[in-house]
Amino acid sequence: MEKLAIDGGNPVRSRNPIVETDVFEEEEFNALMEVAKSKKLRRAEATVEYERTIAEWFGVKHAIAVSNGTTALHIALAAFGIGPGDEVIVTPYTFVASDTAVLEQNAIPIFADIDPVHLTLDLEDVERKITPRTKAIIPVTISGSLVDMDPLMELAKKHNLYVLEDACQSLGARYKGKLVGTIGHVGVFSTVTGKITNTGEGGFVITNDTELYEKMWGYQDFARRRSLGPASKYHFDLPCTNYRITNMQAAIGTQQMHRAWDLIHKRTENANYLREKLADCPGIVLPSESPWGERVYFYFLIRLLPEVLGTDMLNFAVALASEGVYNIKYLSTTRWMIPQHLEPLFVNKAGYGGTKCPFECPWYEGEVEYYKGLCPVAEKACDEVFWLASVHPLLEKQDLDDIAAAVIKVTNAFIEKKEQGIPINYATDEQRAIL
Ligand SMILES: Cc1ncc(COP(=O)(O)O)c(C=O)c1O
């Protein structure tokens, strides 16, 4: 057995752990300098140009660039007219923003379970969770894995629901030929560092619905009416806030959209390389291909088989970090999901101003509880699916080789230890308490 680094052996990788940076080339630099020279740093022409570029790229009527993916989700829900007393069906296998955006409108996130292979919404459970209070569904194409959108759209139509595609991790994925984000009423994307295109912070919405577009445009800028132009500036007739992006981010974003297909293809190439390298690795299941189209890759997700490896994900993560491929400091934030319904926020129904509002609020006629067992498939996925690596376009072949070698080394060692009856207990009590 090759001695694991955590047992005192040599790590697979002795140079620096892999760190992601933004893709920022001469084109982005020049575009940014142009905005700087124009001295128009806030939202202006460069943002309009970015929005036009996005809309053209997707082949949709409208795009609005905003401060981030979370605010993009919020303006869409606001434009749908979601409010107190309403329910919105969300997946528990996502980043927290997909569901806290619902709370921003004082509505109730209702979690439906996921499908164990694709890790996206299980439509049968979605249907079971629909009530007279349901107003929208948020399918999330998690790490580029597709949702079966045709039956989801049919279900939404039957119950008169809005569909908000959270495509923050899946720019360029195609469902039956259609770009993800263009199928629901609104599609939402994030461009925060690490996502498929980057503007540091940033996000955007896309839609073909002009009425929703006008409303969303307003919500990103103090609910101003775009049609009134500057005259609307001090006429505030709705609750409102400021989610504007800057021209600086937009100028970078336009260049990122020009290189988007290269970034997407490079990620797929990296994922396929890892797929090949790990094809015969025991104790893990590789990410699913989609039966409904062409997925993309944000991270490369592997499912660990605890019955083969003889241990849980935390021990695996700690041993893998010791092999030097990633920094253990970032363990909890990027290596797995937490079932959203088990976040303390939901279990404790922690509401605004220290109350339990909106969960327990006179406007809400339903009853909601969040507990273990609510979405068992998602809970199991969160225990077993490890976010192995971002397949970032700047990764070098050597990085991918190191990642694959480390996984093979750790899985083989764990299997041998299991066979020899050697207990595996690397994660500290402190790590178990916080992760
Ligand atoms: C699925 C998903 N939804 C929403 C967001 C929120 O995007 P942002 O971080 O830009 O607010 C993210 C990313 O962070 C995400 O991964």
The ligand as a Tripos MOL2 file, in Angstrom:
@<TRIPOS>MOLECULE
LIG
   16    16     1     0     0
SMALL
NO_CHARGES

@<TRIPOS>ATOM
      1 C1        -26.7330   27.5970   -7.7900 C.3       1 LIG1
      2 C2        -26.3780   28.9960   -7.3660 C.ar      1 LIG1
      3 N1        -27.3710   29.8980   -7.2090 N.ar      1 LIG1
      4 C3        -27.0950   31.1630   -6.8640 C.ar      1 LIG1
      5 C4        -25.8080   31.5900   -6.6470 C.ar      1 LIG1
      6 C5        -25.5780   32.9840   -6.2060 C.3       1 LIG1
      7 O1        -24.7290   33.6930   -7.0290 O.3       1 LIG1
      8 P1        -23.8370   34.9020   -6.4160 P.3       1 LIG1
      9 O2        -22.7810   34.2740   -5.5850 O.co2     1 LIG1
     10 O3        -23.3290   35.5880   -7.6290 O.co2     1 LIG1
     11 O4        -24.7570   35.7380   -5.6170 O.co2     1 LIG1
     12 C6        -24.7530   30.6920   -6.8050 C.ar      1 LIG1
     13 C7        -23.3270   31.0460   -6.6480 C.2       1 LIG1
     14 O5        -22.7480   31.5220   -5.8270 O.2       1 LIG1
     15 C8        -25.0450   29.3560   -7.1510 C.ar      1 LIG1
     16 O6        -24.0720   28.4550   -7.2830 O.3       1 LIG1
@<TRIPOS>BOND
     1     1     2 1
     2     2     3 ar
     3     2    15 ar
     4     3     4 ar
     5     4     5 ar
     6     5     6 1
     7     5    12 ar
     8     6     7 1
     9     7     8 1
    10     8     9 2
    11     8    10 1
    12     8    11 1
    13    12    13 1
    14    12    15 ar
    15    13    14 2
    16    15    16 1
@<TRIPOS>SUBSTRUCTURE
     1 LIG1         1 GROUP 0 **** ****
